[in-house]
Every structure is written in C-alpha cells, then in structure tokens.
Amino acid sequence: MSRTDLLEQIVALAGGESNIGSQTFCGQELSISVKDRSMVDLDRLREIEGVSAAEIKHGRLRVSTKQFWDEERLASIIIQNVGGKGNIDSVAHCVTRLRFKLKDESKANTAVLEATGGIIKVMKSGGQYQVVIGDNVAGIYDAVLEAGHLHTCGFVDEDGISINDDSFPGSKRGLVIALIDLISGPLQPTLSVLASAGIIKGLLALFSSTGILSAASGTYQVLYAVADGFFYFLPIILSYTAAKKFKMNEFTAMAIAIALCYPAMVNSNAGEILGTILTGTPFEMSYYMKFLGLPIVMPASGYPSSVVPAILAIALAAPLERWLKKIIPDVIKFFVVPTVTMAVMVPVTYLLIGPISSVLCSILTMLFSALYNIPAVGGVIAGALIGALWQVLVIFGLHWGLIPLKLINYGTIGYDVFLSPYFCVSFAQAFAVLAIILRTKDQKLRNLALPAFISSIFGITEAAIYGVTLPQKKPFIISCIAGCIGGAFTGLIGAKSYGMGGLGLFGLTAFIDPATGGEGLRNVYIILAAASIASIASFVMTFFTYKDDTKVKET
C-alpha cells in the first residue's frame, strides 16, 4: 500500500479532513489532532493493512504503522536529506544498511532522516554515512538508485559495488579505517553466498558423520563441489569485487587471481626443495621454483581459499592499469594495457605480495593464538572481549573488519576460535528483547520488539539494537554483559568453527567438524551451551530490571 492510499484511509476513519486540526509524523507514528474524538473509528483503523496500532492518547489520535513510507517516497527523502544527488560520492548496502560516501557530511540532515518512517537509525562511522533500514534494505537500495538515477552516473554498478570509493590506505579517513575497508570492502558483497556455501558444507559434514550420506557418493561429491568450490576459488571472486571497488577492468583482475589458483602452480610445492628463506624464524618457508632467478615462495597449500593476496594484488594493479591507460596510445591500448598489467602483477604477486601476505597472516594468527594460550585465562579474556564488544562494533559498522581474521585462520590452520564467541551475541540481544516484550505495557514498543526478536534469532540484530535496547540503554548494556558471559564460556572451552555459516541459528553448521574422525558435533554442543548461557543471563537480568518509561506508559 502506498503512503497516499494509507493516509486517505486514516483520514476518512478519523472523521474526514473537516475533523482534523493538524497532523505530524514521528518515525512510524502519525499523530493527529482531532476536533471530535467520537467521530474516530478506532476499531476500523486498527484493521487497516499497514496499521499496527491506533489509540487516542493525550488528546491526539496516534496511529502506528508497519511500513508507513512506500519505497519510492522513502528513497526520495533519503537522497534529499543526505545532501542531494550531487553530494553522493558512492552508495552501497550490506545486510541492513545503506552505506553512503558523502562529499560533505555536514549537508546531511540526520534529524529528519531519523524521524522518517522506515529508517531505524543513522550512523557515521569509518568515513561512511550509514542509514540503517533493516531487512528490506535491498528494496530501498534499488529505489535509491532509481530515484537518484545513480546507476547511470558512475556511482555504483548493478551489483551494488561502489566504484568511486577512495578507500586505499592513505585516504582522509585514516590508515587503520582505510586498511579495514581495503580488506572487508571486497568481502562484503560475497558474504551471503559465502555463508550459504558454509551452510551446505556444514550440513554435508553432519550427514556424513551421521551416516545419512556417504562421502564417496555422487550426491555428496556434487553438493561438496558447490560448497567447497566457492571457497577454493575465493581469490577469483574477490578479485572481481576488488576490481569494482578500485575501478579496474574486472577481467584483467580475475586473470591475475586465476593465475594464483592455477593447478600447476598450486601443486608446484610437491617437487624438490630448492632452498628456504627466513631460516630460523617462525616464518621460515621453502621454495620449489624460481622466476628470473628469484625464489617463488608460497604457502604449503598455495593461494586457493586465501583472502588477502588477491585483494592486495588488485589494489596495486588498479593504479598501474590507470597509469598505463594514460601513457599508452589509444590505437594499441585495447590489448597492451591488460597484457602489461598481467605480465607485471602476476610475478609481483607471487614474488612479493603473496609472501608478505603470508607473513602478515601468520603474525595475526600467532598474536591471537598467544592471547588464547595465556595459561588458564587467555581464552576467557579473548572470548569475553569479543562477546562484550561485538554489538558496539555492529553499531559503528566496524565488525566487518574482523571477518577476514576467521577466513585467514580457516586458510592457515583449518579452523577459528577467535571469533567463535560472537555467535552468542545475537541471542543475548534477542532474549533481552523477549524480556521487554513480556514486561512492557507499551503496545507500540511491543509491536516493534516482536519482529526485532525474530530477526535477532536469525542473526540480524540492528532492529533490536536501534529500535528497542539501545534507546532503553539498560537492556543494551545487559545484552553486552550477557554476551561477555557467553563469550567467556566459549573462549574457556575453545569452541572451533570450521567455515563460514549463516547468521544466528543458521550459523550452527559452521561448528560441525568436516574432517573424518574429527570432533564431529562437539563444538556445536559447546556453542549451543554458550548461546543458552548468554540468552538466559540476558533474559533474566532484563526481565527483573526492566521498567516502562512513564512517558510512554499507556494512559
């Protein structure tokens, strides 16, 4: 239902235009001053599609709506209040947010956006102006592109990947934020499929370990090709998204990454050792071939399933390609630019970028392992920090910067324990919301909290955070404490995840050990216990401390 149609129905059941003195909008609520309350048909108002509640309160008719703004209208309001089309450098979206890069954030009208129905919250973080929409962000994103004609003006492509993104290290946002975005930016568009492949892989491990499906069967092999193939060729996929991000020819970028996954190169580590580098250090590596006399050093399993080498290679290849386009004559540019770019960047990646990436990844793994290996308390401390701070990172959109760490661990040691504690967090948030649902007498809050509870169970917590717990303050703090408790338990036991999984309940498949004779479902039981601890702690503390604000309590 459109905004106009909804308004017409509300006005009619409020006694018509002659009975209305004034009307104002605040978030999802329409507040109307009526001259004669007896002319208002509350029962029929509550039956309108799109209306979640209607009441006369403090002398005004208040109508709460499920989705007050149609997508086109909301998109127009967003564009207008981020400073207009001319103020937009780029726009993309993740699971719940529109992520704008604005030329001048001071031109954005945050107060108006936050008071607009359909918008949960506005956040400024990491050089981005983030408009939190919720689960229907993809539809609003498409409407924003259409309303602003951004898809024809070089702001974004059809996949939602920003192509005017000045996020290379050294940008105005600072080195740390730029480096986080450098790695996490190309990963974000792949996360839904990455999670889906992880779910399939986890279910196959479950079916194999329980005897439902033999690992030698054709059915298993076909499905495993779906699940494992995406991870194996991840460098190629990331090269495509990175090329979009850094404004490079996508196929040239993919050709560079394909060279990293080429079977002859992957299998080259099985030959005769020609020498070693960094001898006597924790980073000692052997090499089996040379390029123009220089050693080619690779991880034992090569670069398939890796994250950092391909992204860094494309980040450096993009400025090289742009420079070549400037100096090479147009008549031969078509084939000379990709030829030189590939001929230079593939050897540079094998000789320099790859080994440096391997060392950096090893250092990160060693640091986190050292933290976890502190006698008695290491895992507890690390788990408690992740569990307590994850929701705070979500608020600022900085949690994406940690996702590559688990992918690095999957590629180097085959599992991850560092980020396992964050599994508990969405359940801590969900059960704080459930306690509020059971305790509150505010019908509007209850109507908002119920869908937020359901989405949190499946790992999408923004609606719960911005719409329910954070405005109430204490429930949000309690959910962080509960996440800390669940995270500490997870870190104490050392729960391992073996691959990307879905969010919330769907994430359980990531904790199934795919190895024959491995730990099986042990880590699933651990993480379920940790999530239960966090959920119970959050629910109990919220239930016994929550009180409705007297300003919103029903009269």
DACORVEN-V289976 format. One record per residue. N is the residue number from 1. RES is the residue in one small letter. NEAR is the number of other C-alpha atoms within 12 Angstrom. Layout:
[[N,RES,NEAR] [N,RES,NEAR]]
This chain:
[[1,m,20] [2,s,18] [3,r,26] [4,t,15] [5,d,17] [6,l,27] [7,l,31] [8,e,18] [9,q,27] [10,i,40] [11,v,34] [12,a,22] [13,l,31] [14,a,40] [15,g,27] [16,g,22] [17,e,23] [18,s,16] [19,n,24] [20,i,25] [21,g,21] [22,s,18] [23,q,22] [24,t,20] [25,f,26] [26,c,24] [27,g,30] [28,q,34] [29,e,33] [30,l,36] [31,s,31] [32,i,36] [33,s,28] [34,v,29] [35,k,20] [36,d,21] [37,r,25] [38,s,14] [39,m,23] [40,v,32] [41,d,26] [42,l,27] [43,d,19] [44,r,23] [45,l,32] [46,r,24] [47,e,19] [48,i,29] [49,e,22] [50,g,27] [51,v,32] [52,s,30] [53,a,33] [54,a,34] [55,e,31] [56,i,28] [57,k,21] [58,h,17] [59,g,16] [60,r,26] [61,l,38] [62,r,36] [63,v,45] [64,s,37] [65,t,36] [66,k,29] [67,q,32] [68,f,34] [69,w,34] [70,d,29] [71,e,30] [72,e,26] [73,r,25] [74,l,37] [75,a,37] [76,s,28] [77,i,33] [78,i,46] [79,i,38] [80,q,24] [81,n,31] [82,v,41] [83,g,28] [84,g,27] [85,k,34] [86,g,22] [87,n,26] [88,i,37] [89,d,31] [90,s,39] [91,v,44] [92,a,44] [93,h,39] [94,c,38] [95,v,34] [96,t,35] [97,r,38] [98,l,43] [99,r,42] [100,f,45] [101,k,36] [102,l,33] [103,k,25] [104,d,20] [105,e,25] [106,s,14] [107,k,20] [108,a,32] [109,n,23] [110,t,28] [111,a,20] [112,v,25] [113,l,34] [114,e,30] [115,a,25] [116,t,35] [117,g,33] [118,g,43] [119,i,42] [120,i,41] [121,k,35] [122,v,38] [123,m,32] [124,k,27] [125,s,27] [126,g,34] [127,g,32] [128,q,37] [129,y,39] [130,q,41] [131,v,49] [132,v,45] [133,i,40] [134,g,36] [135,d,30] [136,n,26] [137,v,31] [138,a,25] [139,g,25] [140,i,39] [141,y,42] [142,d,29] [143,a,26] [144,v,40] [145,l,36] [146,e,24] [147,a,24] [148,g,34] [149,h,23] [150,l,32] [151,h,26] [152,t,13] [153,c,21] [154,g,24] [155,f,33] [156,v,34] [157,d,26] [158,e,22] [159,d,24] [160,g,35] [161,i,35] [162,s,38] [163,i,35] [164,n,29] [165,d,39] [166,d,30] [167,s,35] [168,f,31] [169,p,22] [170,g,15] [171,s,18] [172,k,17] [173,r,23] [174,g,19] [175,l,17] [176,v,20] [177,i,30] [178,a,26] [179,l,29] [180,i,31] [181,d,40] [182,l,42] [183,i,41] [184,s,35] [185,g,48] [186,p,44] [187,l,41] [188,q,36] [189,p,30] [190,t,32] [191,l,30] [192,s,19] [193,v,24] [194,l,35] [195,a,32] [196,s,27] [197,a,33] [198,g,41] [199,i,36] [200,i,37] [201,k,41] [202,g,37] [203,l,34] [204,l,38] [205,a,39] [206,l,32] [207,f,27] [208,s,29] [209,s,24] [210,t,18] [211,g,15] [212,i,15] [213,l,20] [214,s,20] [215,a,25] [216,a,14] [217,s,16] [218,g,12] [219,t,17] [220,y,25] [221,q,21] [222,v,17] [223,l,27] [224,y,31] [225,a,21] [226,v,23] [227,a,31] [228,d,31] [229,g,25] [230,f,31] [231,f,36] [232,y,33] [233,f,31] [234,l,38] [235,p,43] [236,i,41] [237,i,39] [238,l,48] [239,s,47] [240,y,39] [241,t,41] [242,a,50] [243,a,43] [244,k,39] [245,k,42] [246,f,39] [247,k,35] [248,m,35] [249,n,32] [250,e,27] [251,f,25] [252,t,37] [253,a,43] [254,m,36] [255,a,31] [256,i,46] [257,a,44] [258,i,31] [259,a,32] [260,l,45] [261,c,34] [262,y,22] [263,p,18] [264,a,15] [265,m,28] [266,v,27] [267,n,21] [268,s,27] [269,n,26] [270,a,20] [271,g,16] [272,e,13] [273,i,18] [274,l,20] [275,g,20] [276,t,22] [277,i,22] [278,l,16] [279,t,12] [280,g,10] [281,t,12] [282,p,15] [283,f,24] [284,e,20] [285,m,27] [286,s,27] [287,y,32] [288,y,28] [289,m,27] [290,k,22] [291,f,17] [292,l,10] [293,g,11] [294,l,19] [295,p,24] [296,i,34] [297,v,41] [298,m,40] [299,p,36] [300,a,24] [301,s,24] [302,g,35] [303,y,43] [304,p,39] [305,s,36] [306,s,42] [307,v,46] [308,v,45] [309,p,47] [310,a,47] [311,i,46] [312,l,42] [313,a,49] [314,i,49] [315,a,42] [316,l,34] [317,a,42] [318,a,35] [319,p,23] [320,l,30] [321,e,36] [322,r,22] [323,w,19] [324,l,26] [325,k,25] [326,k,13] [327,i,15] [328,i,20] [329,p,14] [330,d,13] [331,v,11] [332,i,15] [333,k,20] [334,f,18] [335,f,18] [336,v,21] [337,v,31] [338,p,32] [339,t,24] [340,v,25] [341,t,36] [342,m,33] [343,a,22] [344,v,25] [345,m,37] [346,v,37] [347,p,28] [348,v,31] [349,t,37] [350,y,38] [351,l,28] [352,l,25] [353,i,30] [354,g,34] [355,p,34] [356,i,25] [357,s,31] [358,s,37] [359,v,28] [360,l,21] [361,c,30] [362,s,28] [363,i,21] [364,l,23] [365,t,32] [366,m,22] [367,l,19] [368,f,27] [369,s,23] [370,a,19] [371,l,23] [372,y,31] [373,n,23] [374,i,17] [375,p,13] [376,a,16] [377,v,20] [378,g,27] [379,g,34] [380,v,32] [381,i,31] [382,a,39] [383,g,39] [384,a,36] [385,l,35] [386,i,38] [387,g,45] [388,a,36] [389,l,32] [390,w,41] [391,q,43] [392,v,29] [393,l,26] [394,v,36] [395,i,31] [396,f,30] [397,g,38] [398,l,29] [399,h,28] [400,w,32] [401,g,29] [402,l,31] [403,i,36] [404,p,37] [405,l,38] [406,k,35] [407,l,42] [408,i,40] [409,n,37] [410,y,31] [411,g,33] [412,t,31] [413,i,24] [414,g,25] [415,y,32] [416,d,35] [417,v,44] [418,f,48] [419,l,47] [420,s,51] [421,p,52] [422,y,51] [423,f,58] [424,c,57] [425,v,58] [426,s,50] [427,f,50] [428,a,53] [429,q,60] [430,a,50] [431,f,47] [432,a,51] [433,v,50] [434,l,40] [435,a,34] [436,i,41] [437,i,34] [438,l,26] [439,r,25] [440,t,31] [441,k,21] [442,d,26] [443,q,26] [444,k,30] [445,l,35] [446,r,29] [447,n,30] [448,l,36] [449,a,35] [450,l,29] [451,p,27] [452,a,37] [453,f,39] [454,i,28] [455,s,32] [456,s,37] [457,i,34] [458,f,28] [459,g,35] [460,i,38] [461,t,48] [462,e,46] [463,a,41] [464,a,51] [465,i,46] [466,y,36] [467,g,37] [468,v,41] [469,t,38] [470,l,27] [471,p,19] [472,q,27] [473,k,21] [474,k,28] [475,p,40] [476,f,41] [477,i,27] [478,i,40] [479,s,50] [480,c,44] [481,i,37] [482,a,46] [483,g,48] [484,c,43] [485,i,39] [486,g,47] [487,g,50] [488,a,43] [489,f,38] [490,t,46] [491,g,44] [492,l,32] [493,i,31] [494,g,35] [495,a,43] [496,k,41] [497,s,43] [498,y,41] [499,g,46] [500,m,46] [501,g,36] [502,g,30] [503,l,31] [504,g,32] [505,l,29] [506,f,28] [507,g,39] [508,l,42] [509,t,40] [510,a,46] [511,f,45] [512,i,42] [513,d,35] [514,p,37] [515,a,21] [516,t,19] [517,g,13] [518,g,20] [519,e,23] [520,g,29] [521,l,32] [522,r,25] [523,n,32] [524,v,32] [525,y,23] [526,i,32] [527,i,43] [528,l,30] [529,a,27] [530,a,40] [531,a,43] [532,s,31] [533,i,32] [534,a,42] [535,s,42] [536,i,30] [537,a,33] [538,s,42] [539,f,36] [540,v,27] [541,m,29] [542,t,38] [543,f,27] [544,f,19] [545,t,21] [546,y,28] [547,k,24] [548,d,27] [549,d,18] [550,t,11] [551,k,12] [552,v,18] [553,k,18] [554,e,17] [555,t,13]]
